[in-house]
């Protein structure tokens, strides 16, 4: 039994043609990738792409106004949906009855980010940097955020016993004439 | 036979070389033992993912065992396999007896000691916290010494060789020695704290890139390159014919070792690594496909027409199957370097499948083929059972395919579910739903793995019976006359007067080496790489010009070489193949240039601290982080939110480089079996974490996380905190003197506050210096630097 010998020989087979083509293809792809993204900057960087996508995702196309939210707060189905979303996502920090726990009490007259319906919506949608409130717009979608805001609007002034007031006193503006 | 005896034997019979296979056989046995153990651990951790109760004890949780699995399989199984193959083949390829049995034994036992130390210390929680580089610093040191023993022995064999020309298998081994040695040296630079504790000198982004450069060396230069070298010896041996094309072997070798050094950023696509480095990794990742396929082509074309040998030689089928899986993994690797694919596959089981395509499909089958070939020859008998070898092949191939398919489907499922949007916007699935969705695939993966291990055990039995049946004189090996071989066809004219003279004197030899180093092909290649690197730093127009210039030069060089093909003069490479020194120097340059070009600018620029993003950890948070590292939380939880909408929706705002500036080691992770934790801080009350640690299912029904009730009773070593902070200060974390000296007191104050909160919210009594309080301090700080 002679195990060796053949392995140490060699032969001069030609480099396969298909391999040369495959190699040229990958070289072209690799060079193209670099030139396209880095040298010529024809495609956005991951961060640039994300910023654009984010702006698009949070823009619903139709304007969200104080009036839209006020109407929604009178819509029982919307408020009930908002209540469900609240129990699933918000009760953890704001308490099951929104009386406050880690987050502030939402039933008093004091608001950290403003107590107008639109302020509440923006706080839910984008969060409050540095105040511990995360942004929920991407996770829940804008529709859910509107219903949530509608539900929270109905809690305003309920003054349930709970966490001590935080933020500034807010009172609704006198109704427009 | 001792080293002295070996030398005497060689000198006594200058006309014959006696090969000693004793150490190679030992490495085979060690590979079988560690392989079985490593795969059994793999099976256990696979079981833990479908049934959390398989987390048998605090030392045997998934987080602690996963590095045991990877380290044992990579270093102990694959390592012992390549050493066995190299000791066996190199003696024959270099026509030299083993220079020193003693040095070989030193290499063998020190390597086994490393493997054993890893298998013991990792479950005990002594981890550096860097993927594929978890070993505590003294073990890393021992590993370096063992590697050095291997390197010295190997180059000693080269120096004493009776075969002037170095075979391709030898080139690949040289590349392995240089690349893994360098990566291990750079990748394990630590500031030691205690006997088994240390912090990596580099943290954050820099630490991440160096760690994955080392990781590439572990996967590329440890699992792939040496096995490719062995293929160049064992495949032609089994096929009974020379390798198809020497020219293709040359292209394969230089392409693979040069490109492999560049691809580290492939593991960090869409992270906080600078964009230019990501693009460099993505582009070179594409190139690697063609480079690796040169080897696949060379291997398959070698066996073309030798199919009749398949029946005669069981090893051959294993080599062919290994080549096919290798070719598959090569394509897959390139596909994964496309950013759109990486965006889907990163953090999913696809990555796990990809590495197993190489580990099970390539290295495991290579090992089997090599062992089935070597062992009967080493002990001078026939293989005990060919039928068993055949059954092993089927079990291994089917097992691997089942494993890979399960992971592909699981990876795609996870990736798609993570990003899926609901009908009204927002995320369609909770994270838990994405975990339970792949449960059945985890069972399938376990089945594939079990089948594979079954085949492996069959091989172990088969080889053990063969060894027992073989002659008692194991290790005396065979004799072979030293007669010079007929010169292979390409360098019929190599032994020119100049070369013969060159060999005679030392200075002339130096000149010859210099001549080889500064030859035209080297200068052209260096210029091309230089132009490409310069293009990376240039403005768009200049970059285009430099690219074009590099392309022209490369084409010119290739055309020139092709024109000289039939010339009578010996080629430059034929000369290089005769000079171990010149070859080693060029190999070193080739494997190191990529890492240097990518890492150096990152280190030179550094990362600027950003207020509100970068802040050192408080003493108690640091203690909690040490627990996080010891428990191996990184095995399942990433801390790097990529710039994708769905990631931000789930985990919070995109992670920045400045945020992990003071993370020694970085904890970005590579797999999300659980959710990302980069911004977990402040999301839940402390009580949530407390209950979740003690019993994850009480808070998240259906969770597969192991329970950590022992953290309640464990105490943090407060007195040891100043030493740890001083070590981190040496690594660049700005801790003031007062903070260091008052660390224990400050930790106690912070711990009391958390304990008070737990008492208030849940009537839970926790000691302020308990491990669970420290861990809560750390988790609550993630994403919320103060």
Boltz contact constraints between the chains, C-beta under 6 A:
constraints:
  - contact:
      token1: [A, 3]
      token2: [B, 237]
      max_distance: 6.0
  - contact:
      token1: [A, 3]
      token2: [B, 377]
      max_distance: 6.0
  - contact:
      token1: [A, 4]
      token2: [B, 92]
      max_distance: 6.0
  - contact:
      token1: [A, 6]
      token2: [B, 236]
      max_distance: 6.0
  - contact:
      token1: [A, 6]
      token2: [B, 240]
      max_distance: 6.0
  - contact:
      token1: [A, 6]
      token2: [B, 241]
      max_distance: 6.0
  - contact:
      token1: [A, 6]
      token2: [B, 242]
      max_distance: 6.0
  - contact:
      token1: [A, 7]
      token2: [B, 233]
      max_distance: 6.0
  - contact:
      token1: [A, 7]
      token2: [B, 236]
      max_distance: 6.0
  - contact:
      token1: [A, 7]
      token2: [B, 237]
      max_distance: 6.0
  - contact:
      token1: [A, 9]
      token2: [B, 242]
      max_distance: 6.0
  - contact:
      token1: [A, 10]
      token2: [B, 242]
      max_distance: 6.0
  - contact:
      token1: [A, 10]
      token2: [B, 243]
      max_distance: 6.0
  - contact:
      token1: [A, 10]
      token2: [B, 246]
      max_distance: 6.0
  - contact:
      token1: [A, 10]
      token2: [B, 488]
      max_distance: 6.0
  - contact:
      token1: [A, 11]
      token2: [B, 242]
      max_distance: 6.0
  - contact:
      token1: [A, 12]
      token2: [B, 489]
      max_distance: 6.0
  - contact:
      token1: [A, 13]
      token2: [B, 244]
      max_distance: 6.0
  - contact:
      token1: [A, 13]
      token2: [B, 245]
      max_distance: 6.0
  - contact:
      token1: [A, 15]
      token2: [B, 247]
      max_distance: 6.0
  - contact:
      token1: [A, 15]
      token2: [B, 248]
      max_distance: 6.0
  - contact:
      token1: [A, 16]
      token2: [B, 297]
      max_distance: 6.0
  - contact:
      token1: [A, 19]
      token2: [B, 297]
      max_distance: 6.0
  - contact:
      token1: [A, 22]
      token2: [B, 290]
      max_distance: 6.0
  - contact:
      token1: [A, 23]
      token2: [B, 290]
      max_distance: 6.0
  - contact:
      token1: [A, 26]
      token2: [B, 286]
      max_distance: 6.0
  - contact:
      token1: [A, 26]
      token2: [B, 287]
      max_distance: 6.0
  - contact:
      token1: [A, 26]
      token2: [B, 289]
      max_distance: 6.0
  - contact:
      token1: [A, 26]
      token2: [B, 290]
      max_distance: 6.0
  - contact:
      token1: [A, 29]
      token2: [B, 286]
      max_distance: 6.0
  - contact:
      token1: [A, 30]
      token2: [B, 283]
      max_distance: 6.0
  - contact:
      token1: [A, 30]
      token2: [B, 286]
      max_distance: 6.0
  - contact:
      token1: [A, 30]
      token2: [B, 287]
      max_distance: 6.0
  - contact:
      token1: [A, 33]
      token2: [B, 282]
      max_distance: 6.0
  - contact:
      token1: [A, 33]
      token2: [B, 283]
      max_distance: 6.0
  - contact:
      token1: [A, 34]
      token2: [B, 279]
      max_distance: 6.0
  - contact:
      token1: [A, 34]
      token2: [B, 283]
      max_distance: 6.0
  - contact:
      token1: [A, 37]
      token2: [B, 279]
      max_distance: 6.0
  - contact:
      token1: [A, 38]
      token2: [B, 276]
      max_distance: 6.0
  - contact:
      token1: [A, 38]
      token2: [B, 279]
      max_distance: 6.0
  - contact:
      token1: [A, 39]
      token2: [B, 540]
      max_distance: 6.0
  - contact:
      token1: [A, 39]
      token2: [B, 543]
      max_distance: 6.0
  - contact:
      token1: [A, 40]
      token2: [B, 540]
      max_distance: 6.0
  - contact:
      token1: [A, 45]
      token2: [B, 275]
      max_distance: 6.0
  - contact:
      token1: [A, 46]
      token2: [B, 270]
      max_distance: 6.0
  - contact:
      token1: [A, 46]
      token2: [B, 643]
      max_distance: 6.0
  - contact:
      token1: [A, 47]
      token2: [B, 643]
      max_distance: 6.0
  - contact:
      token1: [A, 50]
      token2: [B, 643]
      max_distance: 6.0
  - contact:
      token1: [A, 53]
      token2: [B, 645]
      max_distance: 6.0
  - contact:
      token1: [A, 57]
      token2: [B, 645]
      max_distance: 6.0
  - contact:
      token1: [A, 102]
      token2: [B, 685]
      max_distance: 6.0
  - contact:
      token1: [A, 132]
      token2: [B, 682]
      max_distance: 6.0
  - contact:
      token1: [A, 138]
      token2: [B, 645]
      max_distance: 6.0
  - contact:
      token1: [A, 138]
      token2: [B, 648]
      max_distance: 6.0
  - contact:
      token1: [A, 138]
      token2: [B, 649]
      max_distance: 6.0
  - contact:
      token1: [A, 139]
      token2: [B, 426]
      max_distance: 6.0
  - contact:
      token1: [A, 139]
      token2: [B, 427]
      max_distance: 6.0
  - contact:
      token1: [A, 139]
      token2: [B, 649]
      max_distance: 6.0
  - contact:
      token1: [A, 140]
      token2: [B, 426]
      max_distance: 6.0
  - contact:
      token1: [A, 141]
      token2: [B, 424]
      max_distance: 6.0
  - contact:
      token1: [A, 141]
      token2: [B, 425]
      max_distance: 6.0
  - contact:
      token1: [A, 141]
      token2: [B, 426]
      max_distance: 6.0
  - contact:
      token1: [A, 142]
      token2: [B, 425]
      max_distance: 6.0
  - contact:
      token1: [A, 143]
      token2: [B, 424]
      max_distance: 6.0
  - contact:
      token1: [A, 144]
      token2: [B, 426]
      max_distance: 6.0
